[in-house]
Amino acid sequence: MNKRLTKRYPSPNIPETIQVSPQIAIQEFFENQTPIKPPKLLDINDVSPDPEGIIELAENGSWEKVAKLSRILSLKNKDSPVNFLKYKLCQLQALKKSNNKQKINAILEKIGNLDRPKYRYEYYPKTYPNKKGSMVPFSLRVFSSENYHSIGKTQETISQLYLLHSKCVREIELCRTFIKNFSKKNKKEEEQEEEEEDHENENENETQKQKEKEKQTQKEKEKMGETLDIINSYEKQFSENYSPIVKSSQYHFQKKINSKTIRLIFDGYDIDIFEFETIEEAAKMEKILKIRGQWMLFSLTNYHLIEGNVELVSRHLTEIYEQFPKDPVIISMIGRVHLRIGDLVTSNKMFRKVEELTSKNSFYSKLNSAYSKIHEHEYKGAFSIFKELYEKDPNDHLIINNYSIILLYQANVEKAIQILEDFIRRNPRKNLSNVIARNLCIFYRLSFKNFQYKILVLENISKIYHPSNFDYTIFNEFLK
């Protein structure tokens, strides 16, 4: 820490000459408690040089190493453009996780236009014979589209996401048309087979054919079951990766980057084009496309929220509700966003729907009630609800964050700081998030004359427990 800063904001417990080292930060923050051991990050030499190695690094939280290994593997796969693009996507997601915007922009600029001929299968007839279309992973198109927002071109992001959503809708119709036509064809063939069988007198042969047909049908069902298991897993990961978080005074839909999103790059379902010859394959692709369309709706809602376009936010929330009419988590989220944009009628309608799906005493019903009371400035009532929820589950990130804010509204910032600090101490690796860090910095600034010193301690804690996946610019905002 800078000496001038130390002189101006001395810590009451530490001599002015001592700077904030990691050891001092641990001592200051954890006081007399025994701190949890910081994670041991893996190096690229600790894992295999392949997709599983990348996933292992991601699970370990070594995002800088994920980016490094992905770059190495992308260079080794220059002659295999499909794999090259997959590794580049991994590298980009890892860089985003570690908030390295400069490198992201440089890589995307080097990759260039994703619709150029070199990213189509036809460009490599020997390597990919009889294959046509784009080889660009769908997630790479989304990543490229959303990156425009980070460089101040949010409208371009929105335009690109609408194009991707339209693409999903068109391809869903292609799948449905194929299934419809294929079903008609199969029905006609079955009728012809039945007519031929009527002319056969050999019952033994007919019985044998029926057995074989049943056996084949069973095999197809088993195969389809395995396929749907994979897709259901994909859908589950999609829903887990989207969660509404409170940031400043807005709700944002944020797609998390974690080891699951990295794994999806390599599972064979992130392709940009589809080829199918059976009803089962078409049904599988339709389900994937539907999930992608939902993903685009969440993302579009996010950017319209950022732009303050209430009408389009409301329209997309209606579309999302129509696709998730019995999901209390998503319906609660929709209600809270309507509350935020001032549509009390719709928010109350959504909250009542949640009560119908669960009960008035359910977690989500109580949470929704607390948000309504905050909106109506009934902080005492909101405080009672959040206190009850906190006592039931003191480790829930959303409850902790909002409970601390309500304490601030109750003019009890000291208690708010204690709640957040205790939450972090219990498990810094799991509980110290960007949102929690930002709010704690705000509370420090409101409460301490030496708030900058406290923020520097917190910054060191974040670097110890999140060495490669934290937005450290948060602290700079408060240290200016």
Sequence and secondary structure as in RCSB ss.txt:
>XXXX:A:sequence
MNKRLTKRYPSPNIPETIQVSPQIAIQEFFENQTPIKPPKLLDINDVSPDPEGIIELAENGSWEKVAKLSRILSL
KNKDSPVNFLKYKLCQLQALKKSNNKQKINAILEKIGNLDRPKYRYEYYPKTYPNKKGSMVPFSLRVFSSENYHS
IGKTQETISQLYLLHSKCVREIELCRTFIKNFSKKNKKEEEQEEEEEDHENENENETQKQKEKEKQTQKEKEKMG
ETLDIINSYEKQFSENYSPIVKSSQYHFQKKINSKTIRLIFDGYDIDIFEFETIEEAAKMEKILKIRGQWMLFSL
TNYHLIEGNVELVSRHLTEIYEQFPKDPVIISMIGRVHLRIGDLVTSNKMFRKVEELTSKNSFYSKLNSAYSKIH
EHEYKGAFSIFKELYEKDPNDHLIINNYSIILLYQANVEKAIQILEDFIRRNPRKNLSNVIARNLCIFYRLSFKN
FQYKILVLENISKIYHPSNFDYTIFNEFLK
>XXXX:A:secstr
  HHHHHHS  SSS TT    HHHHHHHHHTTS          GGGS SSHHHHHHHHHHT HHHHHHHHHHHHH
HTTT HHHHHHHHHHHHHHHHHTT HHHHHHHHHHH  TTSGGGBGGG TTTSTT  SB   HHHHHHHHHHHHH
TT HHHHHHHHHHHHHHHHHHHHHHHHHHHHHHHHHHHHHHHHHHHHHT   HHHHHHHHHHHHHHHHHHHHHHH
HHHHHHHHHHHHHHHHEEEEEETTEEEEEE  SHHHHHHHHSS   SS    SHHHHHHHHHHHHHHHHHHHHHH
HHHHHHHT HHHHHHHHHHHHHH TT HHHHHHHHHHHHHTT HHHHHHHHHHHHHHS TTSHHHHHHHHHHHHH
TT HHHHHHHHHHHHHH TT HHHHHHHHHHHHHTT HHHHHHHHHHHHHH HHHH  HHHHHHHHHHHHHH TT
HHHHHHHHHHHHHHH SSS  THHHHHHH 
